[in-house]
């Protein structure tokens, strides 16, 4: 748990992050961090049962409701600690390789079960802080190709 090399690897290789507890309120950390992840080129899948869309992305009521065709590489949890056990079970069932339990989200028993299932765990850690601390470059899908945007004229 909280292994720097595993955190770095997860952030470098991930393409899709499910943000559980994503809020529509720009003053909330879950909104700000989801927006940051989008700006860094990750696909963000908001999870919140009260909304159909957040940050221009389709929102799902739970991890289990995200279609199987959408591969989730990281689950980022913005829920109170008492909700982590259920989220951990869904994470394991989906086969997600890594989970972030944001600052203040702590459940050692759920973390133990996740690790026993082979899921990497960052507990009481902020994905944005870790992303910046490790100096992870933005994903290339948002990058402009060398030489700029190709011209359509001949």
C-alpha positions as MATLAB code, in Angstrom:
seq = 'XXXXXXXXXXXXXXXXXXXXXXXXXXXXXXXXXXXXXXXXXXXXXXXXXXXXXXXXXXXXXXXXXXXXXXXXXXXXXXXXXXXXXXXXXXXXXXXXXXXXXXXXXXXXXXXXXXXXXXXXXXXXXXXXXXXXXXXXXXXXXXXXXXXXXXXXXX';
ca = [
       0.000    0.000    0.000;
       1.104    3.552   -0.845;
       4.105    2.185   -2.775;
       5.595    5.100   -4.770;
       6.697    2.927   -7.705;
       3.291    1.275   -8.006;
       1.531    4.657   -7.801;
       3.798    6.037  -10.539;
       3.226    3.003  -12.751;
      -0.554    3.214  -12.304;
      -0.595    6.909  -13.220;
       1.726    6.449  -16.204;
      -0.132    3.505  -17.717;
      -3.748    4.405  -16.915;
      -6.044    5.780  -19.576;
      -9.386    5.780  -17.745;
     -10.162    6.908  -14.191;
     -13.548    6.329  -12.563;
     -14.157    9.134  -10.045;
     -16.527    7.750   -7.413;
     -18.366   10.550   -5.654;
     -17.704   13.084   -8.408;
     -19.543   16.330   -7.662;
     -21.085   18.936   -9.980;
     -19.900   21.653   -7.566;
     -16.693   23.362   -8.813;
     -15.812   24.156   -5.180;
     -15.556   20.429   -4.340;
     -12.251   18.579   -4.608;
     -13.827   15.730   -6.609;
     -14.904   18.167   -9.342;
     -11.543   19.977   -9.408;
      -9.539   16.769   -9.522;
     -11.754   15.167  -12.186;
     -11.315   18.321  -14.294;
      -7.538   18.155  -13.725;
      -7.449   14.507  -14.822;
      -9.346   15.413  -17.996;
      -6.853   18.225  -18.671;
      -4.041   15.693  -18.342;
      -5.540   13.487  -21.052;
      -7.208   10.807  -18.943;
     -10.689    9.625  -19.790;
     -12.789   10.364  -16.695;
     -15.883    8.342  -15.870;
     -17.853   10.144  -13.139;
     -19.748    7.945  -10.687;
     -22.628    9.605   -8.853;
     -26.187    8.220   -8.664;
     -27.702   11.720   -8.636;
     -26.452   12.825  -12.059;
     -26.542   11.654  -15.674;
     -23.648   13.841  -16.834;
     -20.783   15.665  -15.137;
     -17.941   17.629  -16.751;
     -19.408   16.758  -20.146;
     -18.979   13.025  -19.431;
     -21.659   10.356  -19.056;
     -22.136    9.685  -15.328;
     -23.002    6.288  -13.844;
     -24.770    5.483  -10.557;
     -22.074    2.976   -9.453;
     -18.938    1.222  -10.685;
     -21.092   -1.805  -11.473;
     -23.215    0.301  -13.826;
     -20.264    1.302  -16.016;
     -20.505   -0.847  -19.162;
     -17.991   -3.703  -19.297;
     -16.763   -2.327  -22.645;
     -15.264    0.644  -20.748;
     -11.964   -0.454  -19.254;
     -11.332    1.309  -15.940;
      -7.650    1.527  -14.964;
      -7.962    3.499  -11.709;
     -10.826    4.046   -9.288;
     -10.521    7.358   -7.409;
     -12.756    7.444   -4.322;
     -14.293   10.631   -2.893;
     -16.726    8.961   -0.490;
     -16.703    8.661    3.279;
     -14.665    5.792    4.695;
     -17.746    3.776    5.666;
     -18.595    3.395    1.947;
     -15.196    2.026    0.926;
     -15.930   -1.668    1.562;
     -18.684   -1.752   -1.074;
     -16.614    0.258   -3.548;
     -13.678   -2.107   -2.944;
     -15.887   -5.116   -3.759;
     -17.015   -3.468   -7.007;
     -13.408   -2.590   -7.850;
     -12.310   -6.202   -7.375;
     -15.310   -7.533   -9.342;
     -14.457   -5.241  -12.307;
     -10.806   -6.251  -12.235;
      -9.572   -2.667  -11.845;
      -5.821   -2.769  -11.151;
      -5.510    0.316   -8.905;
      -7.547    2.390   -6.449;
      -6.956    5.779   -4.852;
      -8.692    6.473   -1.545;
      -8.448   10.253   -1.403;
      -7.121   12.226    1.577;
      -9.127   11.360    4.683;
     -10.645    8.199    3.133;
      -9.275    5.367    5.253;
     -10.372    1.738    5.521;
      -7.490   -0.624    6.371;
      -9.657   -3.758    6.120;
     -10.902   -2.850    2.623;
      -7.319   -1.971    1.619;
      -6.159   -5.402    2.818;
      -8.882   -7.147    0.767;
      -8.009   -5.082   -2.297;
      -4.319   -5.927   -1.996;
      -5.102   -9.631   -1.469;
      -7.050   -9.471   -4.755;
      -4.025   -7.923   -6.494;
      -5.363   -4.367   -6.621;
      -2.802   -1.625   -5.941;
      -3.897    0.764   -3.188;
      -3.058    4.379   -2.435;
      -4.908    5.178    0.801;
      -5.261    8.675    2.266;
      -3.539   10.020   -0.872;
      -4.592   12.614   -3.428;
      -4.292   11.512   -7.050;
      -3.584   15.105   -8.193;
      -0.783   15.540   -5.639;
       0.718   12.173   -6.575;
       0.426   12.952  -10.300;
       2.320   16.208   -9.839;
       4.814   14.755   -7.342;
       5.786   12.015   -9.792;
       5.979   14.478  -12.698;
       3.663   12.434  -14.913;
       3.442   13.960  -18.392;
       0.010   14.631  -19.915;
      -1.397   11.770  -21.990;
      -0.561   12.085  -25.677;
      -4.177   11.925  -26.851;
      -4.516   15.616  -25.922;
      -1.121   16.592  -27.267;
      -0.640   18.441  -30.553;
       1.500   16.385  -32.967;
       4.999   17.607  -33.760;
       4.747   20.124  -36.569;
       1.315   21.252  -35.393;
      -2.057   20.207  -36.724;
      -1.823   18.670  -40.200;
      -3.304   20.689  -43.040;
      -6.221   19.328  -45.013;
      -5.173   21.165  -48.207;
      -2.705   19.697  -50.660;
];
